C-alpha cells in the first residue's frame, strides 16, 4: 500500500498499480499466501492520490483555477493518505484473508 500511494502521488494511478503489481504478486508467492489482499491494497493505494496535484488529473484541473498551493494538497492529503492506509490495513484482511 505505502509504495503504491507514494508512487501515485507523482505518476498516474494506473502506472503506479502496474509497477507495484508484479512485486506484490512475487511477494505473495514467496510467502505462500493469497495474492488477493495485496492486490486490493494496491488498488486502494493507487486510488489514494490526495497529497499532490500532479498525481491525479482532477487535482491538476482544480489546482490553477482554485488558486491552491502545493502545500494545500499536502496539508489535507497526508492525513487522508494515513487514514486510508490504516483503514486498508485493518479491513482488507477481514474481507480477503491471507
N, C-alpha and C positions, 0 to 999 in steps of 0.2 A: 504494500500500500504506500509506504513512505517514498520509495523510489519513484513510483508512478506519479504520485502527487507532485514531487519535486520536478520531474520532467514535464508534466502537463502545464506547469507554470511558465515554461519557456518555449515549448513546442506544442503542436496541436494534440488534442486528447487522443486522436486515432494513432498518431505516430508514437506517443508515449506508451499506449497499450501494446502496439505492435513490437516495440523494442523490449518491453519487460515480459511479455507473454512467454517467449521461449525460455527465459531464465527461470520463471516461476514453474513452468512445466518440468524442466530439468530438475529443479529443486524438489518438487513433489515426488518425482520418480525416484530420486536418490534417497529420499526419506521414507519411501514406501507408503505414502499416504495419498488420499484422493486429491486430484488437482483442482476440484471444483471450488473449495474455499479460496484458493489462490486466485483463480480466475475472477471470482466475484469481487475480491478485494481490488484486483487490477481494474475491473470495470468501474467500481465506485471511485477509486482513486483517480482514474483518468477523467471522470466527470466532475471532480472537485477542483476546478480551476478558479479559485477565488482571490488569490494573493497578488496577481499581476494582471495588467490589462492586455498583455501580449499572448497569454495562453489560450484565450478563447475569443472567438470572433465578436460576440455580443459585448464583451468587456471592452474590446478595442473600439467598437462602434460608439459607445457612450462616453469613452474616455475624453475625447476632444470636446464634443458638444456640451457635455455635462460640466466641463471645467474642472475635472478631477485631476489630482496629482497622483503620481505613482505610489506615494506613501498612503494615500487614502485607501487604495486597494489592499495594501499590506496591513493597515490598521484593522480593517474589517475582515479581510480574508484569512489571515493567520489564525485567529480564534475559530473561524468556521472550519478551516482545514483540521485543526486539532480536535474539534468537536466531531467532525465526520470520521476522523481516524479512530477515536475512542469508540464511537458507535459501531463502526465497521468491525473493529477487532472483537468487540463484545458480542455482537449479534450474528455475524456471518457464520461462526462455527455452530451456532444453535440451529440454523436452517440448513447448513451444508457441512456436516461433520467431516472431520479428517478421516 
